[in-house]
Amino acid sequence: MYNSPHFAVDDRAQLLELMRSHPLGCLIAQGPQGLDANHLPFEVRESEDGQLQLWAHVARANPLWQQLGDGMPVLIVFRAEESYISPNWYPSKQATHEQVPTWNYRVVHAHGTLRIRDDEKFVRGVVGLLTRRHELRLGQSGEHQPWKMSDAPQDYLQKMLGAIVGLEVDVSRLEGKFKLSQNKSAADQKAVADSLLAAGFTDMGRRMQEQQAPESRD
């Protein structure tokens, strides 16, 4: 993707944080009918030696797992907050009128190679990891009773696990683009963040506030 120096992020911790907090990735690959995209929740796995893997699963009825072979190059796109930015929010626009609309967003592109994992042990592990992680997130409010795989009857669970196929991606490269008005003045950045919050776009507004220098927030 095009990524200007203003917005490029190569800090691995920040990229992994985005992927883990927004795990619904879009897996893009070249299939027999052309480009194909599938939206899947991914589990981010990092080994002690730093090798990054992404685990997911698809329905057995999805032809993806049969059409794509081991070693196939894939791209997975993770997207976080995004919002339209109005020129009217920039104080500098009031003085010069030299501003145009834009869109702010945070994305991570994970490049890697695919491996099909059609075995129950791997699939069971992926489902267990994903459900534990996201049931725990729901349970942080104290009002949600986390679901466990053991809650389901074993014969039913076995049937459901047999209806999915695992995917494993060895990640070779990460690209991060956090477009948060960094190419604007501190005053314009602060005004945009305040306007987003006032308009109800709280996720993007807070994210912009966090990335601004402390003096620009005062």
Residue frames as qw, qx, qy, qz and C-alpha x, y, z in Angstrom:
[[0.000, 0.889, 0.458, 0.000, 0.00, 0.00, 0.00],
 [0.287, 0.651, -0.085, 0.698, 1.06, 3.60, -0.44],
 [0.635, -0.659, -0.325, 0.240, 2.41, 4.75, 2.90],
 [0.242, 0.816, -0.164, 0.498, 3.89, 8.22, 3.34],
 [0.462, 0.161, -0.612, 0.622, 6.48, 8.79, 6.10],
 [0.328, -0.376, 0.208, -0.841, 3.95, 10.87, 8.08],
 [0.805, -0.193, 0.048, -0.559, 1.76, 7.82, 8.66],
 [0.755, 0.221, -0.617, 0.032, 4.08, 4.79, 8.45],
 [0.610, -0.599, 0.399, -0.331, 4.38, 2.77, 11.67],
 [0.695, 0.327, -0.640, 0.031, 6.99, 0.04, 12.06],
 [0.251, -0.409, 0.694, -0.536, 6.84, -0.43, 15.82],
 [0.389, -0.038, -0.903, -0.177, 6.03, -4.14, 16.13],
 [0.042, -0.265, -0.788, 0.555, 4.31, -3.79, 19.50],
 [0.344, 0.347, 0.132, -0.863, 1.87, -1.20, 18.14],
 [0.483, 0.194, -0.622, -0.585, 1.10, -3.32, 15.09],
 [0.316, -0.105, -0.940, 0.079, 0.47, -6.45, 17.15],
 [0.116, 0.282, 0.596, -0.743, -1.73, -4.49, 19.56],
 [0.477, 0.284, -0.156, -0.817, -3.94, -3.37, 16.68],
 [0.489, 0.113, -0.794, -0.342, -4.16, -6.90, 15.28],
 [0.223, -0.158, -0.903, 0.331, -5.10, -8.37, 18.65],
 [0.173, 0.356, 0.478, -0.784, -7.65, -5.69, 19.53],
 [0.605, 0.478, -0.045, -0.636, -9.23, -5.80, 16.03],
 [0.438, -0.260, 0.844, 0.166, -8.83, -9.48, 15.11],
 [0.690, 0.529, 0.476, -0.130, -11.34, -9.66, 12.24],
 [0.197, -0.497, 0.524, 0.663, -8.91, -9.67, 9.34],
 [0.738, 0.576, 0.038, -0.349, -9.57, -9.76, 5.62],
 [0.597, -0.277, 0.666, 0.351, -7.55, -12.59, 4.04],
 [0.560, 0.720, -0.115, -0.394, -6.80, -11.84, 0.38],
 [0.536, -0.269, 0.737, 0.314, -5.37, -14.44, -1.99],
 [0.401, 0.415, -0.508, -0.639, -5.18, -15.24, -5.68],
 [0.660, 0.070, 0.714, -0.222, -7.58, -18.10, -6.36],
 [0.410, 0.155, 0.776, 0.454, -8.52, -19.89, -9.57],
 [0.188, 0.786, 0.558, 0.189, -11.25, -17.33, -10.26],
 [0.196, 0.721, -0.051, 0.663, -9.04, -14.33, -9.43],
 [0.055, 0.312, -0.555, 0.769, -8.61, -12.40, -6.23],
 [0.585, -0.496, -0.615, -0.182, -10.62, -13.73, -3.30],
 [0.042, -0.428, 0.450, -0.782, -11.26, -12.13, 0.10],
 [0.627, -0.437, -0.641, -0.068, -12.51, -13.79, 3.27],
 [0.220, -0.661, 0.277, -0.662, -13.24, -12.04, 6.56],
 [0.815, -0.191, -0.538, 0.103, -12.00, -14.17, 9.46],
 [0.474, -0.837, 0.216, -0.168, -11.13, -13.69, 13.14],
 [0.707, 0.417, -0.487, 0.301, -7.44, -14.42, 13.66],
 [0.742, -0.655, 0.021, 0.144, -5.45, -15.51, 16.68],
 [0.330, 0.830, -0.399, 0.207, -2.03, -13.83, 16.76],
 [0.925, -0.342, 0.037, 0.161, 0.73, -16.22, 17.86],
 [0.257, 0.851, -0.422, 0.178, 4.34, -15.21, 18.48],
 [0.927, -0.091, -0.283, 0.227, 7.03, -17.80, 19.22],
 [0.600, -0.703, 0.045, 0.379, 9.99, -17.24, 21.52],
 [0.563, -0.104, 0.377, 0.728, 12.25, -16.68, 18.51],
 [0.110, 0.476, -0.026, -0.872, 9.94, -13.94, 17.20],
 [0.024, -0.124, -0.813, -0.569, 8.22, -15.92, 14.42],
 [0.417, 0.195, 0.288, -0.839, 4.73, -14.56, 13.95],
 [0.028, -0.197, -0.924, -0.327, 1.82, -16.78, 12.96],
 [0.486, 0.025, 0.094, -0.868, -1.87, -16.11, 12.39],
 [0.061, 0.132, 0.989, -0.007, -4.34, -18.89, 13.10],
 [0.516, 0.151, 0.052, -0.841, -7.92, -19.02, 11.86],
 [0.341, 0.150, 0.926, 0.055, -10.52, -21.43, 10.51],
 [0.400, 0.156, -0.329, -0.841, -13.07, -21.52, 7.70],
 [0.810, 0.118, 0.348, -0.457, -16.20, -23.52, 7.07],
 [0.515, -0.107, 0.796, 0.299, -15.47, -26.82, 5.35],
 [0.512, 0.668, 0.539, 0.023, -18.04, -25.72, 2.76],
 [0.095, 0.919, -0.176, -0.341, -15.82, -22.72, 1.91],
 [0.898, 0.399, 0.020, 0.185, -13.83, -23.68, -1.22],
 [0.032, 0.922, -0.369, 0.114, -10.92, -21.49, -0.08],
 [0.569, -0.560, 0.601, -0.021, -9.11, -24.27, 1.77],
 [0.827, 0.173, 0.511, 0.159, -9.19, -26.56, -1.27],
 [0.549, 0.809, 0.115, 0.174, -8.35, -23.92, -3.86],
 [0.050, 0.885, -0.408, 0.218, -5.31, -22.51, -2.04],
 [0.913, 0.012, -0.356, 0.199, -2.36, -24.76, -1.36],
 [0.676, -0.625, -0.005, 0.390, 0.42, -24.75, 1.21],
 [0.532, -0.185, 0.247, 0.789, 2.97, -22.02, 0.54],
 [0.209, 0.723, 0.479, 0.453, 0.46, -19.75, -1.22],
 [0.219, 0.042, -0.214, 0.951, 1.24, -16.05, -0.63],
 [0.192, -0.744, -0.627, -0.127, -1.56, -14.21, 1.17],
 [0.084, 0.312, -0.187, 0.928, -2.27, -10.74, 2.52],
 [0.335, -0.618, -0.701, 0.125, -4.33, -10.16, 5.66],
 [0.039, 0.486, 0.001, 0.873, -5.67, -6.67, 6.36],
 [0.348, -0.535, -0.662, 0.393, -6.59, -5.60, 9.89],
 [0.033, 0.554, 0.170, 0.814, -8.48, -2.32, 10.30],
 [0.248, -0.371, -0.630, 0.636, -9.13, -0.33, 13.45],
 [0.112, 0.729, 0.385, -0.555, -10.76, 3.10, 13.87],
 [0.304, 0.216, 0.495, 0.785, -11.70, 5.15, 10.80],
 [0.072, 0.765, 0.480, -0.424, -13.54, 8.39, 10.19],
 [0.364, 0.717, 0.297, 0.515, -14.25, 11.11, 7.64],
 [0.396, -0.449, -0.190, 0.778, -12.49, 14.40, 8.47],
 [0.246, 0.878, 0.395, 0.113, -14.23, 17.65, 7.52],
 [0.461, 0.387, -0.042, 0.797, -12.16, 20.67, 6.40],
 [0.281, -0.774, -0.131, -0.552, -14.37, 22.82, 8.63],
 [0.798, -0.562, -0.177, 0.123, -12.72, 21.27, 11.69],
 [0.687, 0.056, -0.077, 0.720, -9.30, 22.81, 10.98],
 [0.170, -0.832, -0.177, 0.497, -8.70, 26.26, 12.54],
 [0.294, -0.341, 0.456, 0.768, -6.34, 26.95, 9.65],
 [0.219, 0.464, 0.742, 0.432, -9.23, 26.55, 7.21],
 [0.053, -0.882, -0.429, 0.190, -10.96, 29.53, 8.73],
 [0.241, -0.740, 0.191, 0.598, -7.90, 31.65, 7.98],
 [0.073, -0.420, 0.641, 0.638, -6.90, 30.42, 4.52],
 [0.801, 0.321, 0.155, -0.481, -9.69, 28.11, 3.29],
 [0.480, 0.545, -0.668, -0.163, -6.88, 25.90, 1.97],
 [0.354, -0.190, 0.882, -0.246, -8.03, 22.55, 3.33],
 [0.605, 0.076, -0.560, -0.561, -9.86, 19.60, 1.76],
 [0.870, -0.286, 0.158, -0.368, -11.73, 16.58, 3.15],
 [0.320, 0.435, -0.841, 0.039, -9.82, 13.43, 4.06],
 [0.889, -0.297, -0.236, -0.256, -10.24, 10.14, 5.89],
 [0.122, -0.622, 0.708, -0.311, -8.32, 9.02, 8.96],
 [0.960, -0.077, -0.156, -0.219, -7.75, 5.35, 9.78],
 [0.290, -0.604, 0.741, -0.041, -5.40, 2.76, 11.25],
 [0.947, 0.223, -0.103, -0.208, -4.56, -0.43, 9.37],
 [0.385, -0.542, 0.731, 0.156, -2.02, -3.24, 9.45],
 [0.816, 0.410, -0.304, -0.274, -1.16, -5.41, 6.44],
 [0.614, -0.434, 0.659, 0.014, 0.29, -8.84, 7.26],
 [0.649, 0.519, -0.476, -0.288, 2.07, -10.58, 4.38],
 [0.463, -0.403, 0.780, -0.126, 2.82, -14.28, 4.62],
 [0.391, 0.169, -0.824, -0.374, 2.36, -17.82, 3.34],
 [0.760, -0.187, 0.086, -0.616, -0.62, -20.05, 3.97],
 [0.136, 0.169, -0.975, 0.040, -0.74, -23.57, 5.35],
 [0.705, -0.257, -0.314, -0.581, -3.93, -25.66, 5.44],
 [0.053, -0.247, 0.860, -0.444, -4.44, -27.45, 8.79],
 [0.732, -0.147, -0.331, -0.577, -7.19, -30.04, 8.34],
 [0.513, -0.034, -0.812, 0.278, -6.70, -31.80, 11.65],
 [0.489, -0.715, -0.452, -0.212, -8.94, -31.79, 14.70],
 [0.628, -0.437, -0.279, 0.581, -6.22, -31.02, 17.25],
 [0.273, 0.046, 0.107, 0.955, -5.27, -27.77, 15.51],
 [0.237, -0.510, -0.454, -0.691, -8.89, -26.75, 14.87],
 [0.590, -0.642, -0.487, 0.063, -9.89, -27.46, 18.46],
 [0.541, -0.313, -0.179, 0.760, -6.96, -25.38, 19.66],
 [0.104, 0.236, 0.249, 0.933, -7.86, -22.43, 17.42],
 [0.409, -0.610, -0.481, -0.479, -11.50, -22.44, 18.53],
 [0.646, -0.553, -0.420, 0.316, -10.45, -22.74, 22.17],
 [0.435, -0.146, -0.063, 0.886, -7.99, -19.84, 21.95],
 [0.052, -0.350, -0.332, -0.874, -10.40, -17.55, 20.11],
 [0.499, -0.630, -0.495, -0.330, -13.36, -18.24, 22.38],
 [0.622, -0.480, -0.376, 0.492, -11.34, -17.91, 25.59],
 [0.326, -0.010, 0.021, 0.945, -9.85, -14.60, 24.50],
 [0.168, -0.320, -0.315, -0.878, -13.09, -13.00, 23.36],
 [0.576, -0.586, -0.552, -0.141, -15.36, -14.46, 26.04],
 [0.551, -0.360, -0.342, 0.670, -12.88, -13.03, 28.57],
 [0.118, 0.125, 0.115, 0.978, -13.15, -9.61, 26.94],
 [0.417, -0.504, -0.459, -0.601, -16.94, -9.75, 27.24],
 [0.678, -0.497, -0.524, 0.136, -16.67, -10.92, 30.83],
 [0.398, 0.093, -0.290, 0.865, -14.61, -7.91, 31.91],
 [0.303, -0.464, -0.127, -0.823, -17.87, -6.03, 32.48],
 [0.140, -0.098, 0.806, -0.567, -18.76, -8.54, 35.19],
 [0.640, 0.216, 0.269, -0.687, -22.19, -9.14, 33.63],
 [0.750, 0.385, -0.417, -0.340, -21.25, -11.84, 31.12],
 [0.795, -0.313, 0.516, -0.058, -20.80, -15.50, 31.99],
 [0.154, 0.572, -0.688, -0.419, -18.04, -16.76, 29.66],
 [0.940, 0.197, -0.014, -0.279, -18.94, -19.65, 27.37],
 [0.313, -0.530, 0.776, 0.139, -16.60, -22.64, 27.38],
 [0.470, 0.258, -0.728, -0.428, -16.22, -25.37, 24.81],
 [0.116, -0.039, -0.963, 0.241, -17.10, -27.88, 27.53],
 [0.412, 0.229, 0.387, -0.792, -20.53, -26.22, 27.83],
 [0.658, 0.308, -0.349, -0.591, -21.56, -27.87, 24.53],
 [0.931, -0.068, 0.327, -0.147, -22.47, -31.58, 24.34],
 [0.412, -0.480, 0.660, 0.406, -19.44, -33.53, 23.14],
 [0.543, 0.323, 0.720, 0.286, -21.18, -35.13, 20.16],
 [0.276, 0.920, 0.278, -0.030, -22.44, -31.71, 19.02],
 [0.188, -0.863, 0.342, 0.320, -19.03, -30.10, 19.49],
 [0.545, -0.186, 0.720, 0.387, -17.37, -32.92, 17.57],
 [0.489, 0.620, 0.584, 0.188, -19.78, -32.37, 14.70],
 [0.109, 0.986, 0.057, -0.116, -19.14, -28.62, 14.66],
 [0.354, -0.687, 0.517, 0.368, -15.36, -29.06, 14.74],
 [0.584, 0.093, 0.728, 0.346, -15.61, -31.48, 11.84],
 [0.398, 0.796, 0.447, 0.090, -17.37, -28.77, 9.81],
 [0.047, 0.978, -0.173, -0.104, -14.38, -26.39, 9.85],
 [0.860, 0.241, -0.056, 0.446, -10.80, -26.43, 8.54],
 [0.464, -0.763, 0.005, 0.450, -7.83, -24.65, 10.11],
 [0.541, 0.761, -0.033, 0.358, -5.58, -22.07, 8.48],
 [0.638, -0.600, 0.049, 0.480, -2.06, -21.14, 9.58],
 [0.461, 0.848, -0.008, 0.261, -0.19, -18.17, 8.13],
 [0.700, -0.294, -0.026, 0.650, 3.54, -17.68, 8.62],
 [0.119, 0.982, 0.121, -0.086, 3.94, -13.90, 8.60],
 [0.743, 0.152, 0.083, 0.647, 6.97, -12.60, 6.71],
 [0.226, 0.174, 0.015, 0.958, 6.28, -8.86, 6.80],
 [0.075, -0.740, -0.603, 0.288, 4.06, -6.32, 8.58],
 [0.183, 0.338, 0.183, 0.905, 3.09, -2.88, 7.25],
 [0.153, -0.644, -0.622, 0.419, 1.39, -0.32, 9.45],
 [0.100, 0.388, 0.235, 0.886, -0.35, 2.88, 8.44],
 [0.199, -0.637, -0.607, 0.432, -1.83, 5.06, 11.18],
 [0.158, 0.437, 0.287, 0.837, -3.28, 8.10, 9.41],
 [0.345, -0.690, -0.559, 0.305, -4.17, 10.47, 12.26],
 [0.122, 0.969, 0.132, 0.172, -3.59, 13.94, 10.79],
 [0.701, -0.467, 0.078, 0.533, 0.12, 13.87, 11.68],
 [0.475, 0.270, 0.316, 0.776, 0.78, 16.03, 8.59],
 [0.114, -0.841, -0.308, -0.430, -1.27, 18.85, 10.11],
 [0.062, 0.551, -0.416, 0.721, -0.33, 21.47, 12.69],
 [0.181, -0.110, -0.840, 0.499, -0.73, 20.72, 16.39],
 [0.324, 0.197, 0.289, -0.879, -3.66, 23.14, 16.55],
 [0.622, 0.162, -0.432, -0.633, -5.42, 21.46, 13.64],
 [0.447, 0.026, -0.892, 0.057, -4.82, 18.00, 15.11],
 [0.009, 0.154, 0.717, -0.680, -6.29, 19.01, 18.45],
 [0.458, 0.219, 0.053, -0.860, -9.31, 20.63, 16.81],
 [0.598, 0.116, -0.664, -0.433, -9.99, 17.53, 14.71],
 [0.316, -0.065, -0.898, 0.300, -9.80, 15.27, 17.78],
 [0.172, 0.215, 0.512, -0.814, -12.17, 17.56, 19.70],
 [0.534, 0.216, -0.223, -0.786, -14.59, 17.69, 16.76],
 [0.510, 0.050, -0.836, -0.196, -14.60, 13.90, 16.40],
 [0.143, -0.165, -0.830, 0.514, -15.43, 13.51, 20.08],
 [0.307, 0.260, 0.259, -0.878, -18.18, 16.11, 19.85],
 [0.581, 0.218, -0.434, -0.653, -19.64, 14.34, 16.79],
 [0.884, -0.168, 0.262, -0.348, -19.72, 11.00, 18.62],
 [0.838, 0.397, -0.358, 0.113, -16.74, 9.37, 16.87],
 [0.553, -0.782, 0.264, -0.113, -15.16, 8.65, 20.22],
 [0.921, -0.115, 0.229, 0.293, -12.77, 5.85, 19.20],
 [0.616, 0.516, 0.098, 0.588, -11.01, 7.93, 16.56],
 [0.115, -0.902, 0.050, -0.413, -11.16, 11.09, 18.68],
 [0.715, -0.656, 0.241, 0.004, -9.50, 9.41, 21.65],
 [0.881, 0.079, 0.205, 0.419, -6.93, 7.72, 19.44],
 [0.403, 0.720, 0.030, 0.564, -5.95, 11.06, 17.95],
 [0.378, -0.870, 0.151, -0.279, -5.67, 12.58, 21.41],
 [0.873, -0.400, 0.220, 0.170, -3.38, 9.77, 22.51],
 [0.792, 0.234, 0.192, 0.531, -0.98, 10.24, 19.59],
 [0.159, 0.899, 0.019, 0.408, -0.69, 14.02, 19.98],
 [0.448, 0.246, -0.479, 0.714, 2.20, 15.58, 21.85],
 [0.323, -0.551, -0.643, 0.423, 1.25, 16.50, 25.47],
 [0.114, -0.340, -0.087, 0.929, 1.70, 20.22, 24.83],
 [0.194, -0.097, -0.541, -0.812, -0.77, 20.13, 21.92],
 [0.374, -0.471, -0.789, -0.123, -3.46, 18.68, 24.19],
 [0.259, -0.379, -0.487, 0.743, -3.26, 21.47, 26.77]]
